[in-house]
């Protein structure tokens, strides 16, 4: 049984220990506070400025602006060009995301099945990821040229008439989407190759014992379920990158013809720096960021139920 003096001493020791821990935590927070304040300022400062400017009529180069409330947002939602850009962005993503994921997986499987040429294939498919898209867009513009481009020359060699890929409303967005798949294929391939290497061989052995010893059975019952986390990451990353498409649009089509290839990020740039309507561009930025956040959260919720971890 503890005496009153022992209880008193225990309380004193507990208070001293708490004070010591609090002091250590305080010193720790004091040490990281400059970097933390800088990080908060860099992250939330620009976001707050964008929201503020979206409620004004500020034009680039002007030193004055007026508060106009949500007028920019009303104008944005009644602008047919905005809805055209949003639709084109969704269509672009609907082509690029499944195309990149499926082709990346197929290429990764082929690379793993060809051990002798793994290094070459990895470098060849990853090269577009390391290249500057603005420079590669110029190369693609030459390849897709209606008269001297390699693509139309190849089609002509097999008796198919050429297409003005980047100046035809029916093909401009499709051509940009194919370029987007080409650009993201290497990164998806590398991630899938890493995921394939992480699949335990014991699972394939167990599947073979259960009768799933065919290539398609192994792919369906072992490989694809175990690639769930990698697939989720590739899908989310590719979708985010699809909504950030800008360089190829700016260099090759400038959103034309007749807004057939206009996308959100290019529209944002055009309104802000071509038309100098920074307030309107800030409102478009707020909508754009909201779409990105909503897209990421939705994908995570939908895909996490089908992800299997080893």
C-alpha positions as CSV (number, residue, x, y, z in Angstrom):
1,X,0.0,0.0,0.0
2,X,1.4,3.4,-1.0
3,X,1.9,6.1,1.6
4,X,0.7,9.7,1.1
5,X,4.3,10.7,0.6
6,X,4.8,8.2,-2.2
7,X,1.6,9.4,-3.9
8,X,2.8,13.0,-3.7
9,X,6.2,12.1,-5.1
10,X,4.6,10.1,-7.9
11,X,2.4,13.2,-8.9
12,X,5.5,15.4,-8.7
13,X,7.5,13.1,-10.9
14,X,4.6,12.9,-13.4
15,X,4.3,16.6,-13.6
16,X,8.1,16.9,-14.1
17,X,8.0,14.3,-16.8
18,X,5.2,16.1,-18.6
19,X,6.9,19.4,-18.3
20,X,10.1,17.9,-19.8
21,X,8.2,16.3,-22.7
22,X,6.3,19.6,-23.3
23,X,9.6,21.5,-23.3
24,X,11.2,19.1,-25.7
25,X,8.1,19.3,-28.0
26,X,8.2,23.1,-27.8
27,X,11.8,23.2,-28.8
28,X,11.1,20.9,-31.7
29,X,8.2,23.0,-33.0
30,X,10.4,26.1,-32.5
31,X,13.1,24.6,-34.6
32,X,10.8,23.6,-37.5
33,X,8.6,26.7,-37.4
34,X,10.6,28.7,-40.0
35,X,10.5,25.9,-42.6
36,X,6.9,25.2,-41.7
37,X,5.8,28.8,-42.1
38,X,7.7,29.0,-45.4
39,X,6.0,25.8,-46.6
40,X,2.5,27.0,-45.6
41,X,3.2,30.3,-47.3
42,X,4.3,28.6,-50.5
43,X,1.4,26.2,-50.6
44,X,-1.5,28.3,-49.3
45,X,-0.4,31.8,-50.2
46,X,-0.7,31.3,-54.0
47,X,-4.0,29.4,-53.5
48,X,-5.4,32.2,-51.4
49,X,-4.2,34.8,-54.0
50,X,-5.9,32.9,-56.8
51,X,-9.2,32.8,-55.0
52,X,-8.9,36.5,-54.2
53,X,-8.1,37.5,-57.8
54,X,-11.0,35.3,-59.1
55,X,-13.4,37.8,-57.3
56,X,-11.9,40.8,-59.1
57,X,-11.7,42.3,-62.6
58,X,-7.9,42.6,-62.5
59,X,-6.1,42.6,-65.9
60,X,-2.5,41.8,-66.3
61,X,-0.4,45.1,-66.3
62,X,-3.0,47.1,-64.4
63,X,-2.3,48.4,-61.0
64,X,-5.9,48.7,-60.0
65,X,-8.8,46.2,-59.8
66,X,-12.3,46.1,-58.5
67,X,-14.1,43.5,-56.4
68,X,-16.9,42.1,-58.6
69,X,-17.9,39.1,-56.5
70,X,-18.8,35.9,-58.4
71,X,-19.2,37.7,-61.8
72,X,-16.3,35.9,-63.3
73,X,-17.8,32.5,-62.3
74,X,-21.1,33.4,-63.8
75,X,-19.4,34.5,-67.0
76,X,-17.4,31.3,-67.0
77,X,-20.4,29.0,-66.7
78,X,-22.2,30.7,-69.5
79,X,-19.2,30.7,-71.8
80,X,-19.5,28.0,-74.5
81,X,-15.8,27.9,-75.0
82,X,-15.3,26.8,-71.4
83,X,-17.7,23.9,-71.8
84,X,-16.0,23.0,-75.1
85,X,-12.6,23.0,-73.4
86,X,-14.0,20.9,-70.5
87,X,-15.6,18.4,-72.9
88,X,-12.4,18.1,-74.9
89,X,-10.4,17.6,-71.7
90,X,-12.7,14.8,-70.6
91,X,-12.5,13.1,-74.1
92,X,-8.8,13.5,-74.1
93,X,-8.5,11.8,-70.7
94,X,-11.0,9.1,-71.7
95,X,-8.6,8.2,-74.6
96,X,-5.2,8.7,-72.9
97,X,-5.9,7.0,-69.5
98,X,-7.0,3.5,-70.7
99,X,-4.7,3.7,-73.7
100,X,-1.6,4.4,-71.5
101,X,-2.6,1.9,-68.8
102,X,-3.3,-1.0,-71.2
103,X,-0.4,-0.4,-73.5
104,X,2.0,0.1,-70.5
105,X,0.9,-3.2,-69.0
106,X,1.2,-5.0,-72.4
107,X,4.7,-3.6,-73.0
108,X,5.7,-4.5,-69.4
109,X,4.5,-8.1,-69.9
110,X,6.4,-8.3,-73.2
111,X,9.6,-7.0,-71.7
112,X,9.4,-9.5,-68.8
113,X,8.9,-12.2,-71.4
114,X,12.0,-11.1,-73.3
115,X,14.8,-11.2,-70.8
116,X,17.5,-10.8,-73.4
117,X,16.4,-7.4,-74.6
118,X,15.0,-5.9,-71.4
119,X,17.5,-3.1,-71.2
120,X,17.0,-1.9,-74.7
121,X,13.2,-2.0,-74.6
122,X,13.1,-0.2,-71.3
123,X,15.3,2.6,-72.6
124,X,13.4,2.9,-75.9
125,X,10.0,3.1,-74.2
126,X,11.2,5.4,-71.4
127,X,12.9,7.9,-73.7
128,X,9.7,10.0,-74.3
129,X,9.4,10.5,-70.6
130,X,12.8,12.2,-70.4
131,X,12.2,14.3,-73.5
132,X,10.9,17.9,-73.4
133,X,7.3,17.8,-74.7
134,X,7.6,21.2,-76.4
135,X,10.5,19.9,-78.4
136,X,8.9,16.5,-79.2
137,X,5.7,18.3,-80.2
138,X,7.7,20.0,-83.0
139,X,8.9,16.6,-84.1
140,X,5.3,15.3,-84.1
141,X,4.1,18.3,-86.0
142,X,6.6,17.4,-88.8
143,X,5.6,13.8,-88.7
144,X,1.8,14.7,-89.0
145,X,2.3,17.3,-91.7
146,X,-0.3,16.8,-94.4
147,X,2.2,16.7,-97.3
148,X,5.7,15.9,-96.1
149,X,4.8,14.1,-92.9
150,X,6.0,10.5,-92.4
151,X,2.5,9.4,-91.2
152,X,0.7,10.5,-94.4
153,X,3.5,9.2,-96.6
154,X,3.2,5.8,-94.9
155,X,-0.6,5.8,-95.4
156,X,-0.1,6.8,-99.0
157,X,2.3,3.9,-99.6
158,X,-0.5,1.4,-98.7
159,X,-3.1,3.3,-100.8
160,X,-4.8,5.3,-98.0
161,X,-5.3,9.0,-98.6
162,X,-3.6,11.3,-96.1
163,X,-5.3,13.3,-93.4
164,X,-4.6,16.9,-92.2
165,X,-4.3,15.5,-88.6
166,X,-3.9,18.8,-86.8
167,X,-6.1,21.1,-88.8
168,X,-9.1,18.8,-89.1
169,X,-11.8,19.2,-86.4
170,X,-12.4,15.4,-86.5
171,X,-8.8,14.3,-85.9
172,X,-7.0,17.2,-84.0
173,X,-8.0,16.0,-80.6
174,X,-7.4,12.3,-81.5
175,X,-3.9,13.1,-82.7
176,X,-3.1,15.0,-79.5
177,X,-4.4,12.0,-77.5
178,X,-2.2,9.6,-79.3
179,X,0.8,11.8,-78.6
180,X,-0.2,11.8,-75.0
181,X,-0.3,8.0,-74.9
182,X,3.1,7.9,-76.5
183,X,4.5,10.3,-73.9
184,X,3.1,8.5,-70.9
185,X,3.7,4.9,-72.1
186,X,7.2,4.7,-70.8
187,X,6.5,5.8,-67.3
188,X,3.5,3.4,-67.0
189,X,5.7,0.6,-68.3
190,X,8.4,1.2,-65.7
191,X,5.9,1.1,-62.9
192,X,4.3,-2.1,-64.2
193,X,7.7,-3.8,-64.6
194,X,8.4,-2.9,-61.0
195,X,5.1,-4.3,-60.0
196,X,5.6,-7.5,-61.9
197,X,8.9,-8.1,-60.2
198,X,7.2,-7.8,-56.8
199,X,4.7,-10.6,-57.5
200,X,5.9,-13.6,-55.4
201,X,6.7,-16.7,-57.4
202,X,5.0,-18.8,-54.8
203,X,1.6,-17.4,-55.9
204,X,2.2,-18.7,-59.5
205,X,3.3,-22.1,-58.1
206,X,0.1,-22.3,-55.9
207,X,-2.0,-21.2,-58.9
208,X,-0.5,-24.0,-61.0
209,X,-1.3,-26.5,-58.3
210,X,-4.9,-25.3,-58.4
211,X,-5.1,-25.8,-62.1
212,X,-4.5,-22.2,-63.2
213,X,-1.3,-22.9,-65.2
214,X,-2.2,-21.3,-68.5
215,X,-0.8,-17.8,-69.4
216,X,-4.3,-16.2,-69.3
217,X,-5.2,-17.9,-66.0
218,X,-2.0,-16.7,-64.4
219,X,-2.6,-13.2,-65.7
220,X,-6.2,-13.2,-64.5
221,X,-5.9,-14.8,-61.1
222,X,-2.5,-13.8,-60.0
223,X,-0.8,-11.0,-62.0
224,X,-3.7,-8.5,-62.3
225,X,-4.9,-8.8,-58.7
226,X,-1.4,-8.3,-57.4
227,X,-0.8,-5.3,-59.7
228,X,-3.8,-3.6,-58.1
229,X,-1.8,-0.9,-56.1
230,X,0.4,-0.2,-59.1
231,X,-2.6,0.0,-61.4
232,X,-4.4,2.4,-59.1
233,X,-1.3,4.6,-59.0
234,X,-0.8,4.6,-62.8
235,X,-4.5,5.4,-63.4
236,X,-4.6,8.3,-61.0
237,X,-1.2,9.7,-62.2
238,X,-2.2,9.3,-65.9
239,X,-5.6,11.0,-65.3
240,X,-4.0,13.9,-63.5
241,X,-1.4,14.2,-66.3
242,X,-4.2,14.1,-68.9
243,X,-5.9,17.1,-67.3
244,X,-2.6,18.9,-67.3
245,X,-2.1,18.6,-71.1
246,X,-0.8,21.9,-72.4
247,X,2.5,21.8,-74.3
248,X,1.4,19.7,-77.2
249,X,-1.8,21.8,-77.6
250,X,0.1,25.1,-77.5
251,X,2.7,24.1,-79.9
252,X,0.7,22.1,-82.4
253,X,-2.9,23.4,-82.5
254,X,-3.3,26.4,-80.2
255,X,-6.7,25.0,-79.4
256,X,-8.0,24.9,-83.0
257,X,-9.4,24.4,-85.4
258,X,-12.6,26.1,-84.2
259,X,-11.8,25.1,-80.6
260,X,-11.8,21.4,-81.6
261,X,-8.7,20.8,-79.5
262,X,-9.1,23.4,-76.8
263,X,-8.5,22.1,-73.3
264,X,-8.8,23.6,-69.8
265,X,-5.2,24.4,-69.1
266,X,-4.7,26.0,-72.5
267,X,-7.9,28.0,-72.1
268,X,-6.6,29.2,-68.7
269,X,-3.3,30.3,-70.2
270,X,-5.1,32.0,-73.1
271,X,-7.4,34.0,-70.9
272,X,-4.7,35.0,-68.5
273,X,-1.7,35.8,-70.7
274,X,-3.1,36.3,-74.3
275,X,-6.2,38.2,-73.3
276,X,-4.7,39.5,-70.1
277,X,-7.9,38.7,-68.1
278,X,-6.2,37.6,-64.9
279,X,-9.4,37.7,-62.8
280,X,-11.3,35.5,-65.3
281,X,-8.2,33.3,-65.6
282,X,-8.1,33.0,-61.8
283,X,-11.7,31.9,-61.7
284,X,-10.9,29.2,-64.3
285,X,-8.0,28.1,-62.2
286,X,-10.2,27.7,-59.1
287,X,-12.6,25.5,-61.2
288,X,-9.7,23.6,-62.7
289,X,-8.2,22.8,-59.3
290,X,-11.5,21.8,-57.9
291,X,-11.9,19.3,-60.8
292,X,-8.5,17.8,-60.2
293,X,-9.1,17.3,-56.4
294,X,-12.6,15.8,-57.1
295,X,-11.1,13.5,-59.8
296,X,-8.4,12.3,-57.5
297,X,-10.7,11.6,-54.5
298,X,-13.2,9.9,-56.7
299,X,-10.7,7.6,-58.3
300,X,-9.2,6.7,-55.0
301,X,-12.6,5.8,-53.5
302,X,-13.6,3.7,-56.6
303,X,-10.3,1.8,-56.9
304,X,-9.4,1.1,-53.3
305,X,-12.1,-1.5,-53.1
306,X,-10.5,-3.5,-55.9
307,X,-6.9,-3.2,-54.7
308,X,-5.1,-6.3,-53.2
309,X,-1.9,-6.0,-51.2
310,X,0.5,-8.8,-50.6
